[in-house]
Amino acid sequence: MTESVFKFELNDEQVGIVTIDVPGEKMNTLRASFAAQLDEVIKTANENKVKGLVFVSAKPDNFIAGADINMLDNANSHEEALALSTTCHDAFFELAKLPYPTVAAIHGAALGGGLEFALACDYRVCSDSDITKMGLPEVQLGLLPGGGGTQRLPKLVGIQKALEWMLTGKQVRAKQAKKAGLVNECVPQSILLEVAIKFALKGKAKATKPQIDKMSALLESNPFGRNLIFKKAAENVAKKTGGHYPAPELIIKAVRASVELDTLKAYKTEAEGFASLVMSEVSKQLRGIFFATTQMKKEWRADDAPSTNKVAVLGGGLMGAGITHVSAIKAGVPTRVKDVAQQGIAGAMNYSYKILDKKHKRRILSKAELQEQMNRITGTTDYSGFKHVDMVIEAVFEDLKLKQAMVADVEENAQEHTIFASNTSSLPISQIAEQAQRPENVIGLHYFSPVEKMPLVEIIPHEKTSEQTIARTVSFARKQGKTPIVVKDKAGFFVNRILAPYVNEAANLLLAGEPIEKIDKALVEFGFPVGPLTLLDEVGIDIGSKIAPILDAELGERFKAPDAFNRLIDSKRLGRKSGRGFYDYSKKDKKVDESVYELLGVTLAPKLNKEEIAERCVMQMLNEAARCLDEGIISNARDGDIGAIFGIGFPPFLGGPFSYMDKLGASEVSSKLATFSQYNSAFEPAPRLVQMAENGAKFYDEAQEKAQEPVADETADAE
C-alpha cells in the first residue's frame, strides 16, 4: 500500500494541519494517488470536527512543484489522459465544497498542479521569500492546466492576466501574487503557518471580484468586451506559434468556457483539451526535451571537485559582458573583468547595470539588491586579483596566438587549479592549449549571443583536458543557468557545424534568384524563430565569414561559403550592428535592402515554393547532424537534439534533428539527400544515414526504457 503524502495533525484551536511530504523525494509532485489520499485526510478532518484545514509542505523549498510528468507519459489513450484530469477535478471539487475553510500555506514553488491544488483552497497565504513562485507553466510542455487552473485562475486575477500567465507559462513572485489577488496574504516564512491558521479560523471565503483596473473590469464584465479579449489573444497566439503548437488555442478555449458555459461543461472543456494535448505528438516531443534536460543534470557531476567561487573574464566586449553578467548575477559569484582599456570594463559593467535597472523599474529588484549584485563585478587592466580566481573565461576575438598568450599569462598569474575556458566559436581547443604548462586545465566554453538569453553552452575538452576540469566546467555552466552539452574538439564543434551548411544553402538559394524575404519566411513557417539570412544579419556577416574558412579547411569543400558574400563585407554591410546587411535597419521596421541583389549580382527568378526552400536548407542541417554523431562530435542523439533546439532554435515541436529524422525515417531522409546531391555534392548522404536506411534503424531505440523517477513540471524560468 502506498504511503500517504499527507500527515494530519490537530492543533489546540481545532484546526487540522496537513503536512505534504512525498517520501524519499526532494520535491512534492502531484501523483495519481493524491486523490484517494486527500479523500482520507478529509474524512479524518470531518471525524475530528475541525474548524479549518491548513495545507503546508514539509519540503524546505517547495509547496508542490507540479505534476509528475511520468504520470502523463504513462497515459496510453485519450480516455486514460481524460481520467487524470477528471479525477483531479473531482478531488478539488470535494476540497472546495467543505463546510469549513481550507488554506494553502505556500513557501517555495507552487507550480502547475501544485498551484491548482492551492486554487481549490478558500485562502492562499505565501511566504515573501525569493524562492516562492507560483504559476501554471504547462504550455511549455504542450499542455494546458488540467486540474481546474483554466477555470479558477481567471476568477481570482481576471481573464487577461490569467491568459497572459497561462499562455506564457509565467511564474510570479510572492509580492506580484499578492498584488494580483492570487494570494490573500504575503508574510515572512517564520509566521507563515501562524497566519495561515488565522485564515482557517475566519470562516469560508466569499467570492470576490478580481483586483483589476477599471478598463479591464469593463472589458471583462460584458460579452462584447470579452469577445475582444479572446479575439486579440487568439491573434497573438497565431502570430507567435505559426499554428505549430495547439496548447495555446485550447487554453483560450477553456478560459472562454469558464465565463460562457455552466460549471460542468466548462470543466469538461478543460479536461477534453488536456486529454487531447497529452496524446498529441507536439506535447510528447516537448516532454521528451524536458526528460532529456532533466537527465543531463545528473551527468558530469563535480561533487568532489573544488567549487568555482570566483571567476575572471578576459575581454569586456559584447560576449565578455554577457558572460560577466551570467557569472556575477545568475551564478552569483564575484567576477573580475580584465580588458586592455577602462572603457571595456565600464562597458561590461554598464551591460549588467542596464539589465538589473530594468528589473528595478519593474520592482523585481530593490535598489539595495541591485547594488549588491553590481558589487560582485570588479575590473582590472592587468592580472591583479587573478591569484584568487578558480576559473578564467576568455572572450576575445578569434586569434590563436592571442589566446595562447593569454593561457600563458593566466598560468603565471592564477592558481594551479584555475581553469582556462575559451569562448572560441571555431578554433580547436587543442591548438589553444598547445603551449600550456597545465593543458589539463584548458577547455572550450562556447556561449551563444545574447549570452544572458541563449540557454545553451558547448563544453569542448581536448585530448589532455582532465575529467575534473570537464565536470567543474559543466557544474559552473549549470550554475550560470545554462544547459551544457559536452562536444568533441573539432572545427565548428556541433552547433556551428550543423548551422553552416544550413546557412550556406540559404545563400545558394538567394544567389540562384530566390528572394531574401521568401527564404526567411520559408524557414520561419517551418518552425525556426528567425530565417537564416536574418540570423546572419543578427550574428554579423563578418563573424560568419571568419568561421567559414576554418570549417572549409578542416572539414572540406561542402562548408565553403559563397565568394559573393565578401562583397557585403567590403561594402560594410555587416548586418544589424552596421545598420545594413540583407535588411535595412535604419528605420523602425526592418525591410529587405533591395540594393543587395545588385551588389551580389542576383537576378530575382523565384522557382521554388516555400516548402521546397525549407526542405533544402533543413536537409543540409540533418545530414551534418548525422555526420557529427558518426564522428563522435556529440556522444548521443539526445545531446544533438538539445544542442540544436537550445543553440539555434531548431523547432522544439519536432523534438530536434534526430527525433525529426526518426519521424521521417532514415530511408526518406537519405533518398531526398541523394536526389539533391545530383546537382550539389554537398547533399551527399552521410554514411550513417545510408546504413540506417538499409537496416531500417532509428537514432532512438523505441524499446529503450525511460527513467521512471518522479519529475515535476517546473518548466518556466522564474523571470
CORZI-V952724 format. One record per helix or strand. SS is the DSSP state (H for helix, E for strand). FROM is the first residue (numbers start at 1). TO is the last residue. Records with the same first field share a line. If there is no record, write none. Layout:
SS->FROM-TO / FROM-TO
This chain:
E->6-10 / 15-20 / 30-30 / 52-57 / 62-64 / 67-68 / 101-106 / 109-111 / 123-127 / 133-135 / 171-173 / 185-187 / 310-314 / 334-338 / 377-380 / 391-394 / 419-422 / 442-447 / 456-461 / 483-487 / 575-575 / 580-580 / 583-584 / 591-592 / 712-712
H->34-47 / 69-73 / 78-96 / 113-119 / 137-141 / 149-157 / 159-168 / 174-180 / 189-200 / 214-220 / 223-241 / 247-260 / 263-278 / 281-296 / 318-330 / 342-361 / 367-374 / 386-388 / 400-413 / 429-432 / 439-441 / 467-479 / 495-511 / 516-526 / 532-539 / 541-555 / 557-559 / 563-570 / 576-578 / 595-600 / 610-630 / 637-648 / 652-654 / 657-664 / 666-676 / 681-683 / 687-695
